[in-house]
């Protein structure tokens, strides 16, 4: 016989694969080893591959695990040493070989490191592989989000096709030290999610031993008292025991009992990368690792059990080398990526949806929308406008989910989600643990499952711990060449309120303009908040929706509700006053002050509220400045490298000879927001200072 049966209680369409095909496992092992060898001996020296991470020693267990992920709604995250796992999922071998050479096609069309894989698996023949991340530990919380989305699809959307599906996050032992690991662990154990944490323990994080990572040098031993976490622990190189351990872990998670941590000890039969000489390991340690090589063990196993003859093994070895060599030659013959396509897919493109992720990939249809407001009722504040918009979108789109710290029963620390938890229930509006990395990371997994996550970061400053997840989300579409995207709307209150301080009153919106792939909306009033938020919730790009704290209940920002169909497409500024003497560009809390100053002066001043900074309405700004020949830019953010500098640079480049005076900026000084009210008023551009700057510039 050439197969060993792994029994299961579940039906095949719930994720259980056929019995392990040992011939296929041997073929994948030999192909992986052959590819490592050819890269190390030929392609790296020839400078055709620059980032080479061998998986020797890790390969056997990875292949077994991948062979068991056959449910159409399974998903996994890997890391740079996960190539054998990726191969076991069924990805095209030529893509695996060509990607490290950065040739056309492949995982990213040459845009990302070749070992940073992805596999959209659009036919859903088994697991989807999330786009890998270059940051260690960033792979964990997105799978917690995927696992939560399995429960949501199964229970809330009543889709039985998700029964038995799981999420798998792969990582090395040292990655357990990262905030991403702990965020995901808390999410998945607290909510009993179908999340399998697969840890490959080779004892080192590059050159740092486990004794420097955790007390006693054994993180898994320290986790044995962790609640709601089933632990499977053992050897990842033994053909007898390793499949049993992996199956036990997979079956436990598929059963719906909750999260499982599978730790398998494996040797790293190579350096961290090809260039790593491993001088930090003793000769005795390296010799011991060689004795634990799973490849000779696998060969002995299949020969002993008459699964394969010695001649058949040798023939398969020759065939694998030949197969890899042929694939390498095909990869060499591929063209270089087309530079003319380099800037495509930073954002969604009309008529070219991503393969996986977001509502667009599933052809979701929205209710009617209209760019003309239909005001009804009395004026409402911005908080109420945001709440009404979220309410309507939650009501009309079952895939919208709102969450964050204190957004549930409390209704948010600012009150924007008041009553939504009671109306829509725990699965749709809920509180999270205090981890911004976890909030955004789980949003990634939810978005990739086809949901529309609406996470709240309680204050702008608190987004800093989530910076890695935010960055990875923004570049996902570009670096996978439109294979994946994770549209979401991240609501972030920020800016000064009745008082300022360095922690709750941070503005720094320019960071999101600079983050590749993110959109940024900054409404100045309730009507715009409705239109911009609704557009963001129906768009196919990730968006930062900045809710200025000063405006949330400010009387000037109140407007009648513009209707449930009202949207404002991004990149459309609003002209508040008309004139031909001076153009004033502003956004957020500075809009009221600029409008009021312009009206009081009555000197022909045109005030433009950008409303969105990414994209920004360059055409409206250029048209106005060409008419007035003067420009003042007013914003709350610091002056140095604030977004006003980008506008000024653009105008200087493209309208220099149309200007009658230097472009001027009026901003906060380069300091954090001060708490003392007198210091705050001194730091912020006041209406008086704005009016003075307007007069001075017109007089030039």
CORJOZI-V295875 format. One record per residue. N is the residue number from 1. RES is the residue in one letter. SS is DSSP state (alpha for helix, beta for strand, coil for the rest). PHI is phi in whole degrees, -180 to 180 (NA if undefined). PSI is psi in radians with two decimals (999 if undefined). Layout:
# CORJOZI-V295875
N,RES,SS,PHI,PSI  N,RES,SS,PHI,PSI
This chain:
# CORJOZI-V295875
1,X,coil,NA,2.67  2,X,coil,-122,0.26  3,X,beta,-136,2.51  4,X,beta,-113,2.18  5,X,coil,-78,2.33  6,X,coil,-112,1.82  7,X,coil,-71,2.76  8,X,coil,-153,2.69  9,X,coil,-85,-0.23  10,X,coil,-95,2.73  11,X,coil,-75,2.81  12,X,alpha,-62,-0.59  13,X,alpha,-77,-0.02  14,X,alpha,-103,0.32  15,X,coil,110,-0.05  16,X,coil,-89,2.18  17,X,coil,-80,3.01  18,X,coil,-65,2.95  19,X,coil,-53,2.63  20,X,beta,-57,2.22  21,X,beta,-92,1.69  22,X,alpha,-67,-0.53  23,X,alpha,-64,-0.73  24,X,alpha,-66,-0.70  25,X,alpha,-62,-0.75  26,X,alpha,-63,-0.74  27,X,alpha,-61,-0.76  28,X,alpha,-66,-0.70  29,X,alpha,-61,-0.83  30,X,alpha,-68,-0.65  31,X,alpha,-67,-0.71  32,X,alpha,-63,-0.78  33,X,alpha,-65,-0.70  34,X,alpha,-64,-0.70  35,X,alpha,-67,-0.74  36,X,alpha,-57,-0.80  37,X,alpha,-64,-0.81  38,X,alpha,-65,-0.69  39,X,alpha,-62,-0.81  40,X,alpha,-70,-0.67  41,X,alpha,-91,-0.41  42,X,alpha,-123,-0.95  43,X,alpha,-77,-0.67  44,X,coil,-68,-0.87  45,X,coil,-58,-0.58  46,X,coil,-82,0.02  47,X,coil,60,0.54  48,X,coil,-91,-0.36  49,X,coil,-129,2.29  50,X,coil,-111,-0.42  51,X,coil,-123,1.74  52,X,coil,-116,2.09  53,X,coil,-122,1.82  54,X,coil,-71,2.58  55,X,coil,-110,0.26  56,X,coil,-55,2.23  57,X,coil,97,-0.60  58,X,coil,-88,-0.29  59,X,alpha,-66,-0.77  60,X,alpha,-59,-0.92  61,X,alpha,-64,-0.65  62,X,alpha,-60,-0.76  63,X,alpha,-67,-0.70  64,X,alpha,-62,-0.81  65,X,alpha,-60,-0.85  66,X,alpha,-61,-0.57  67,X,alpha,-67,-0.36  68,X,coil,-95,-0.08  69,X,coil,-95,1.36  70,X,coil,-114,0.01  71,X,coil,-72,2.40  72,X,coil,-65,-0.23  73,X,coil,-118,0.34  74,X,coil,-72,2.62  75,X,beta,-148,2.70  76,X,beta,-145,2.70  77,X,beta,-118,2.47  78,X,coil,-117,-2.93  79,X,coil,-146,-3.01  80,X,coil,-62,-0.30  81,X,coil,-105,0.45  82,X,coil,-104,0.31  83,X,alpha,-60,-0.72  84,X,alpha,-60,-0.64  85,X,alpha,-62,-0.79  86,X,alpha,-61,-0.74  87,X,alpha,-63,-0.62  88,X,alpha,-71,-0.32  89,X,coil,-78,-0.21  90,X,coil,105,0.24  91,X,coil,-67,2.64  92,X,coil,-64,2.23  93,X,alpha,-62,-0.64  94,X,alpha,-62,-0.59  95,X,alpha,-69,-0.66  96,X,alpha,-63,-0.69  97,X,alpha,-78,-0.70  98,X,alpha,-77,-0.52  99,X,alpha,-61,-0.76  100,X,coil,-63,-0.35  101,X,coil,-88,-0.01  102,X,coil,59,0.61  103,X,beta,-85,3.01  104,X,coil,-61,2.67  105,X,coil,81,-2.42  106,X,coil,66,-2.77  107,X,coil,-70,-0.48  108,X,coil,-145,0.10  109,X,coil,60,0.68  110,X,coil,82,0.11  111,X,coil,-86,-0.43  112,X,coil,-128,2.87  113,X,coil,-58,2.41  114,X,coil,-62,-0.52  115,X,coil,-83,-0.11  116,X,coil,-86,1.55  117,X,coil,-90,2.94  118,X,coil,-154,2.73  119,X,beta,-150,1.68  120,X,coil,-68,-0.43  121,X,coil,45,1.04  122,X,coil,-62,-0.41  123,X,coil,-78,-0.20  124,X,coil,55,0.81  125,X,coil,-80,-0.10  126,X,coil,176,-2.57  127,X,coil,-70,2.53  128,X,beta,-92,2.44  129,X,beta,-103,2.02  130,X,coil,-57,2.67  131,X,coil,-57,2.14  132,X,coil,-66,2.74  133,X,coil,-113,2.58  134,X,coil,-75,-0.33  135,X,coil,-88,2.32  136,X,coil,-70,2.28  137,X,coil,93,-0.23  138,X,coil,-73,-0.16  139,X,coil,-83,-0.20  140,X,alpha,-82,-0.94  141,X,alpha,-67,-0.51  142,X,alpha,-60,-0.59  143,X,alpha,-73,-0.55  144,X,alpha,-60,-0.69  145,X,alpha,-65,-0.71  146,X,alpha,-63,-0.78  147,X,alpha,-61,-0.70  148,X,alpha,-66,-0.61  149,X,alpha,-69,-0.53  150,X,alpha,-60,-0.84  151,X,alpha,-62,-0.71  152,X,alpha,-65,-0.82  153,X,alpha,-63,-0.70  154,X,alpha,-71,-0.80  155,X,alpha,-96,-0.82  156,X,alpha,-78,-0.79  157,X,coil,-90,-0.05  158,X,coil,54,0.81  159,X,coil,-105,1.76  160,X,alpha,-66,-0.25  161,X,alpha,-65,-0.29  162,X,alpha,-89,-0.11  163,X,coil,-61,2.24  164,X,coil,87,-0.09  165,X,coil,-75,2.69  166,X,coil,-139,2.88  167,X,beta,-116,2.43  168,X,beta,-124,2.19  169,X,beta,-113,2.21  170,X,beta,-103,2.50  171,X,beta,-167,2.83  172,X,beta,-84,2.95  173,X,alpha,-60,-0.66  174,X,alpha,-72,-0.38  175,X,alpha,-68,-0.23  176,X,alpha,-71,-0.15  177,X,alpha,-84,-0.20  178,X,coil,-83,2.76  179,X,alpha,-65,-0.54  180,X,alpha,-62,-0.72  181,X,alpha,-63,-0.84  182,X,alpha,-69,-0.61  183,X,alpha,-62,-0.82  184,X,alpha,-66,-0.68  185,X,alpha,-61,-0.78  186,X,alpha,-64,-0.77  187,X,alpha,-61,-0.89  188,X,alpha,-75,-0.59  189,X,alpha,-79,-0.63  190,X,alpha,-62,-0.63  191,X,coil,-107,0.17  192,X,coil,52,0.86  193,X,coil,-85,2.67  194,X,coil,-77,1.25  195,X,beta,-122,2.11  196,X,beta,-103,2.01  197,X,beta,-89,1.98  198,X,beta,-105,2.02  199,X,beta,-113,2.11  200,X,beta,-95,1.88  201,X,beta,-99,1.79  202,X,coil,-106,0.08  203,X,coil,88,-0.13  204,X,beta,-136,2.55  205,X,beta,-109,1.65  206,X,coil,58,-1.65  207,X,coil,-115,-0.02  208,X,beta,-93,2.12  209,X,beta,-74,2.86  210,X,alpha,-61,-0.44  211,X,alpha,-63,-0.36  212,X,alpha,-93,-0.09  213,X,coil,-98,-0.55  214,X,coil,-157,2.64  215,X,alpha,-58,2.24  216,X,alpha,82,-0.12  217,X,alpha,74,0.29  218,X,coil,-143,1.64  219,X,alpha,-64,-0.63  220,X,alpha,-68,-0.70  221,X,alpha,-60,-0.66  222,X,alpha,-71,-0.33  223,X,coil,-92,-0.01  224,X,coil,-64,-0.39  225,X,coil,-91,0.02  226,X,coil,-70,2.29  227,X,coil,-73,2.58  228,X,coil,61,0.47  229,X,beta,-126,1.99  230,X,beta,-87,2.27  231,X,beta,-115,2.26  232,X,beta,-118,2.24  233,X,beta,-138,2.37  234,X,beta,172,-2.79  235,X,beta,-86,2.31  236,X,coil,-101,0.31  237,X,coil,-123,-0.02  238,X,coil,-98,1.99  239,X,coil,-63,-0.36  240,X,coil,-79,-0.89  241,X,coil,-92,-0.59  242,X,alpha,-59,-0.83  243,X,alpha,-61,-0.59  244,X,alpha,-66,-0.77  245,X,alpha,-63,-0.78  246,X,alpha,-66,-0.75  247,X,alpha,-63,-0.71  248,X,alpha,-58,-0.78  249,X,alpha,-67,-0.82  250,X,alpha,-62,-0.79  251,X,alpha,-63,-0.67  252,X,alpha,-61,-0.81  253,X,alpha,-69,-0.71  254,X,alpha,-63,-0.49  255,X,coil,-69,-0.24  256,X,coil,88,0.20  257,X,coil,-77,-0.38  258,X,coil,136,-2.78  259,X,beta,-81,2.65  260,X,beta,-138,2.46  261,X,beta,-110,2.05  262,X,beta,-105,1.95  263,X,beta,-111,2.10  264,X,beta,-118,2.27  265,X,beta,-85,2.21  266,X,coil,-136,2.67  267,X,coil,-87,2.55  268,X,coil,-100,1.71  269,X,coil,-85,0.74  270,X,coil,-171,3.04  271,X,coil,-79,3.08  272,X,coil,-57,-0.80  273,X,coil,-129,3.12  274,X,coil,-59,-0.56  275,X,coil,-80,-0.18  276,X,coil,-81,2.07  277,X,coil,-86,-0.12  278,X,coil,59,0.59  279,X,coil,-66,-0.24  280,X,coil,-78,-0.16  281,X,coil,-100,2.47  282,X,coil,-76,2.70  283,X,alpha,-57,-0.62  284,X,alpha,-66,-0.69  285,X,alpha,-65,-0.78  286,X,alpha,-64,-0.72  287,X,alpha,-63,-0.68  288,X,alpha,-66,-0.67  289,X,alpha,-61,-0.69  290,X,alpha,-62,-0.66  291,X,alpha,-67,-0.31  292,X,coil,-99,0.15  293,X,coil,-56,2.15  294,X,alpha,-73,-0.33  295,X,alpha,-66,-0.89  296,X,alpha,-60,-0.62  297,X,alpha,-63,-0.72  298,X,alpha,-65,-0.76  299,X,alpha,-60,-0.84  300,X,alpha,-59,-0.68  301,X,alpha,-66,-0.84  302,X,alpha,-70,-0.52  303,X,alpha,-72,-0.77  304,X,alpha,-62,-0.68  305,X,coil,-94,0.23  306,X,coil,57,0.50  307,X,coil,-76,-0.51  308,X,coil,-154,2.52  309,X,coil,-86,2.87  310,X,alpha,-61,-0.67  311,X,alpha,-66,-0.70  312,X,alpha,-66,-0.68  313,X,alpha,-61,-0.82  314,X,alpha,-63,-0.69  315,X,alpha,-66,-0.70  316,X,alpha,-67,-0.61  317,X,alpha,-64,-0.82  318,X,alpha,-63,-0.75  319,X,alpha,-63,-0.69  320,X,alpha,-65,-0.77  321,X,alpha,-62,-0.76  322,X,alpha,-64,-0.72  323,X,alpha,-62,-0.77  324,X,alpha,-67,-0.74  325,X,alpha,-60,-0.74  326,X,alpha,-64,-0.70  327,X,alpha,-66,-0.66  328,X,alpha,-62,-0.75  329,X,alpha,-64,-0.67  330,X,alpha,-66,-0.66  331,X,alpha,-65,-0.72  332,X,alpha,-61,-0.57  333,X,alpha,-80,-0.22  334,X,coil,-65,2.67  335,X,coil,-75,2.83  336,X,beta,-73,2.65  337,X,coil,-57,2.58  338,X,coil,-77,1.97  339,X,alpha,-60,-0.43  340,X,alpha,-69,-0.26  341,X,alpha,-99,0.07  342,X,coil,-60,-0.64  343,X,coil,-94,0.11  344,X,coil,-75,2.65  345,X,coil,69,0.41  346,X,coil,-68,-0.70  347,X,coil,-124,2.93  348,X,coil,-61,2.49  349,X,beta,-115,2.41  350,X,coil,-58,2.25  351,X,coil,80,0.14  352,X,beta,-141,1.25  353,X,coil,-73,2.67  354,X,coil,-62,2.78  355,X,coil,-74,-0.77  356,X,beta,-133,2.49  357,X,coil,110,2.41  358,X,coil,80,3.08  359,X,coil,-77,-0.53  360,X,alpha,-66,-0.62  361,X,alpha,-64,-0.42  362,X,alpha,-102,0.22  363,X,coil,56,0.76  364,X,coil,-66,2.48  365,X,coil,-111,2.31  366,X,coil,-101,2.82  367,X,coil,-63,2.98  368,X,coil,-62,2.64  369,X,coil,-135,2.81  370,X,beta,-151,2.39  371,X,coil,-88,-0.01  372,X,coil,-103,2.16  373,X,coil,-70,2.62  374,X,coil,-124,1.38  375,X,coil,-62,2.38  376,X,beta,-139,2.54  377,X,beta,75,-3.00  378,X,beta,-80,3.00  379,X,beta,-67,2.41  380,X,beta,-121,2.72  381,X,coil,-81,3.00  382,X,alpha,-65,-0.62  383,X,alpha,-58,-0.82  384,X,alpha,-65,-0.67  385,X,alpha,-62,-0.77  386,X,alpha,-64,-0.77  387,X,alpha,-63,-0.77  388,X,alpha,-64,-0.64  389,X,alpha,-68,-0.80  390,X,alpha,-60,-0.73  391,X,alpha,-58,-0.86  392,X,alpha,-65,-0.73  393,X,alpha,-70,-0.61  394,X,alpha,-64,-0.70  395,X,alpha,-66,-0.68  396,X,alpha,-98,-0.12  397,X,coil,-139,1.82  398,X,coil,-66,-0.18  399,X,coil,-93,-0.02  400,X,beta,-83,2.28  401,X,beta,-132,2.28  402,X,beta,-114,2.28  403,X,beta,-160,2.91  404,X,beta,154,-3.09  405,X,coil,-72,2.11  406,X,coil,71,0.28  407,X,coil,-86,-0.15  408,X,coil,-79,-2.07  409,X,coil,-55,-0.62  410,X,coil,-67,-0.52  411,X,coil,86,0.30  412,X,coil,90,2.55  413,X,coil,-67,-0.33  414,X,coil,-103,-0.21  415,X,coil,93,0.15  416,X,coil,-71,-0.41  417,X,coil,-112,0.33  418,X,coil,-57,2.18  419,X,coil,87,-0.24  420,X,alpha,-73,-0.60  421,X,alpha,-63,-0.78  422,X,alpha,-65,-0.62  423,X,alpha,-78,-0.72  424,X,alpha,-107,-0.19  425,X,coil,93,2.96  426,X,coil,-65,-0.58  427,X,coil,-76,-0.30  428,X,coil,-109,-0.49  429,X,beta,-136,1.92  430,X,beta,-149,2.80  431,X,beta,-84,2.72  432,X,coil,-124,2.94  433,X,coil,-69,2.86  434,X,coil,-82,1.38  435,X,coil,-154,1.81  436,X,alpha,-66,-0.57  437,X,alpha,-59,-0.76  438,X,alpha,-69,-0.63  439,X,alpha,-63,-0.86  440,X,alpha,-76,-0.67  441,X,alpha,-59,-0.80  442,X,alpha,-66,-0.52  443,X,alpha,-62,-0.64  444,X,alpha,-60,-0.85  445,X,alpha,-62,-0.70  446,X,alpha,-64,-0.77  447,X,alpha,-63,-0.72  448,X,alpha,-67,-0.35  449,X,coil,-84,-0.07  450,X,coil,100,0.15  451,X,coil,-93,2.96  452,X,beta,-115,1.60  453,X,beta,-75,2.46  454,X,beta,-126,1.37  455,X,beta,-79,2.57  456,X,beta,-109,2.26  457,X,beta,-99,2.08  458,X,coil,-58,-0.70  459,X,coil,-141,2.67  460,X,alpha,-53,-0.74  461,X,alpha,-61,-0.51  462,X,alpha,-75,-0.08  463,X,alpha,-76,-0.26  464,X,alpha,-59,-0.74  465,X,alpha,-65,-0.29  466,X,alpha,-97,0.18  467,X,alpha,-58,-0.71  468,X,alpha,-65,-0.79  469,X,alpha,-64,-0.70  470,X,alpha,-63,-0.76  471,X,alpha,-64,-0.80  472,X,alpha,-63,-0.66  473,X,alpha,-63,-0.79  474,X,alpha,-62,-0.68  475,X,alpha,-91,0.01  476,X,alpha,-58,-0.83  477,X,alpha,-62,-0.80  478,X,alpha,-65,-0.82  479,X,alpha,-76,-0.24  480,X,coil,-104,0.17  481,X,coil,55,0.81  482,X,coil,71,0.37  483,X,coil,-78,-0.69  484,X,beta,-131,2.63  485,X,coil,-153,2.66  486,X,coil,-128,1.26  487,X,coil,-63,2.38  488,X,coil,-158,2.89  489,X,beta,-122,1.93  490,X,beta,-96,1.94  491,X,beta,-86,2.17  492,X,beta,-134,1.84  493,X,beta,-71,2.52  494,X,beta,-168,-3.07  495,X,coil,82,3.00  496,X,coil,-69,2.78  497,X,coil,-125,-2.35  498,X,coil,-68,-0.42  499,X,coil,-132,2.95  500,X,coil,-117,3.04  501,X,coil,-176,2.83  502,X,coil,-70,-0.20  503,X,coil,-107,-0.66  504,X,coil,-104,-0.22  505,X,coil,-112,0.25  506,X,coil,-64,2.47  507,X,coil,-106,-1.38  508,X,coil,46,0.69  509,X,coil,-66,-0.35  510,X,alpha,-63,-0.40  511,X,alpha,-59,-0.66  512,X,alpha,-77,-0.49  513,X,alpha,-65,-0.63  514,X,alpha,-79,-0.36  515,X,coil,-73,2.05  516,X,coil,-60,2.31  517,X,coil,92,-0.16  518,X,coil,-95,2.50  519,X,beta,-97,2.74  520,X,beta,-140,2.10  521,X,beta,-113,2.42  522,X,coil,-137,1.40  523,X,coil,-69,2.60  524,X,coil,-107,-0.08  525,X,coil,-156,2.96  526,X,alpha,-64,-0.72  527,X,alpha,-63,-0.81  528,X,alpha,-65,-0.62  529,X,alpha,-60,-0.73  530,X,alpha,-63,-0.91  531,X,alpha,-65,-0.70  532,X,alpha,-73,-0.71  533,X,alpha,-66,-0.74  534,X,alpha,-65,-0.71  535,X,alpha,-61,-0.79  536,X,alpha,-61,-0.72  537,X,alpha,-69,-0.27  538,X,alpha,-113,0.07  539,X,coil,-90,2.97  540,X,coil,-109,0.45  541,X,coil,-133,2.66  542,X,coil,-71,2.42  543,X,beta,-132,2.37  544,X,beta,-93,2.09  545,X,beta,-107,1.80  546,X,beta,-90,2.01  547,X,beta,-103,1.85  548,X,beta,-72,2.21  549,X,coil,-63,-0.62  550,X,coil,-66,-0.48  551,X,coil,-93,-0.24  552,X,coil,-58,-0.67  553,X,coil,-128,0.44  554,X,coil,-81,2.42  555,X,coil,-63,-0.69  556,X,coil,-62,-0.59  557,X,coil,-79,-0.09  558,X,coil,-74,2.44  559,X,beta,-147,2.78  560,X,beta,-65,2.61  561,X,beta,-63,2.21  562,X,coil,-84,0.08  563,X,coil,106,2.74  564,X,coil,-76,-0.18  565,X,coil,-101,-0.11  566,X,beta,-74,2.23  567,X,coil,-134,2.69  568,X,coil,-123,1.90  569,X,coil,-59,2.49  570,X,coil,-67,2.62  571,X,coil,87,0.29  572,X,coil,-119,1.80  573,X,coil,-73,2.90  574,X,beta,-123,2.25  575,X,beta,-89,2.08  576,X,beta,-92,-0.64  577,X,beta,-136,2.67  578,X,coil,-109,2.62  579,X,coil,-177,3.00  580,X,coil,-130,0.21  581,X,coil,-102,-0.55  582,X,beta,-159,2.39  583,X,beta,-102,2.27  584,X,beta,-116,2.13  585,X,beta,-106,2.26  586,X,beta,-152,3.04  587,X,coil,-164,2.88  588,X,coil,63,-2.41  589,X,coil,-72,-0.21  590,X,alpha,-83,-0.20  591,X,alpha,-65,-0.83  592,X,alpha,-57,-0.79  593,X,alpha,-65,-0.71  594,X,alpha,-68,-0.74  595,X,alpha,-63,-0.80  596,X,alpha,-63,-0.76  597,X,alpha,-63,-0.74  598,X,alpha,-65,-0.73  599,X,alpha,-68,-0.67  600,X,alpha,-68,-0.68  601,X,alpha,-72,-0.65  602,X,coil,50,0.96  603,X,coil,-119,0.43  604,X,coil,76,0.75  605,X,beta,-101,2.25  606,X,beta,-100,2.07  607,X,beta,-105,2.23  608,X,beta,-120,2.17  609,X,beta,-95,1.98  610,X,coil,-65,-0.62  611,X,coil,70,-0.79  612,X,beta,-128,2.41  613,X,beta,-99,-0.36  614,X,beta,-142,1.73  615,X,coil,-81,2.73  616,X,coil,-110,2.65  617,X,coil,-82,1.37  618,X,alpha,-62,-0.67  619,X,alpha,-63,-0.76  620,X,alpha,-65,-0.69  621,X,alpha,-66,-0.82  622,X,alpha,-63,-0.73  623,X,alpha,-62,-0.75  624,X,alpha,-68,-0.79  625,X,alpha,-68,-0.59  626,X,alpha,-63,-0.56  627,X,alpha,-77,-0.76  628,X,alpha,-92,-0.42  629,X,coil,68,0.15  630,X,coil,-142,2.60  631,X,beta,-147,2.30  632,X,beta,-120,2.27  633,X,beta,-113,2.20  634,X,beta,-122,2.16  635,X,beta,-150,2.79  636,X,beta,-79,-0.56  637,X,beta,-61,2.85  638,X,beta,-58,2.69  639,X,coil,-72,-0.83  640,X,coil,-65,2.08  641,X,coil,64,0.30  642,X,coil,-69,2.99  643,X,alpha,-67,-0.39  644,X,alpha,-60,-0.54  645,X,alpha,-66,-0.63  646,X,alpha,-66,-0.76  647,X,alpha,-64,-0.79  648,X,alpha,-61,-0.74  649,X,alpha,-64,-0.72  650,X,alpha,-63,-0.79  651,X,alpha,-65,-0.69  652,X,alpha,-64,-0.66  653,X,alpha,-71,-0.71  654,X,alpha,-107,-0.30  655,X,alpha,-130,0.41  656,X,alpha,-54,-0.77  657,X,alpha,-82,-0.05  658,X,alpha,-95,-0.10  659,X,coil,-89,2.41  660,X,coil,-103,-0.07  661,X,coil,-156,2.75  662,X,coil,-63,2.52  663,X,coil,-68,2.37  664,X,beta,-122,2.61  665,X,beta,-122,2.40  666,X,beta,-123,2.05  667,X,beta,-145,-3.11  668,X,beta,-67,2.62  669,X,coil,-68,3.00  670,X,coil,-79,1.21  671,X,coil,-142,2.79  672,X,coil,-67,2.93  673,X,coil,-71,2.15  674,X,coil,-81,2.70  675,X,coil,-87,-0.71  676,X,coil,-60,2.28  677,X,alpha,-61,-0.61  678,X,alpha,-72,-0.66  679,X,alpha,-66,-0.71  680,X,alpha,-62,-0.81  681,X,alpha,-64,-0.53  682,X,alpha,-73,-0.56  683,X,alpha,-79,-0.66  684,X,coil,-77,2.56  685,X,coil,-64,1.98  686,X,coil,-87,2.90  687,X,alpha,-60,-0.69  688,X,alpha,-64,-0.80  689,X,alpha,-68,-0.61  690,X,alpha,-65,-0.79  691,X,alpha,-62,-0.70  692,X,alpha,-64,-0.74  693,X,alpha,-65,-0.64  694,X,alpha,-62,-0.84  695,X,alpha,-62,-0.78  696,X,alpha,-62,-0.70  697,X,alpha,-72,-0.65  698,X,alpha,-67,-0.54  699,X,alpha,-78,-0.24  700,X,coil,-65,999
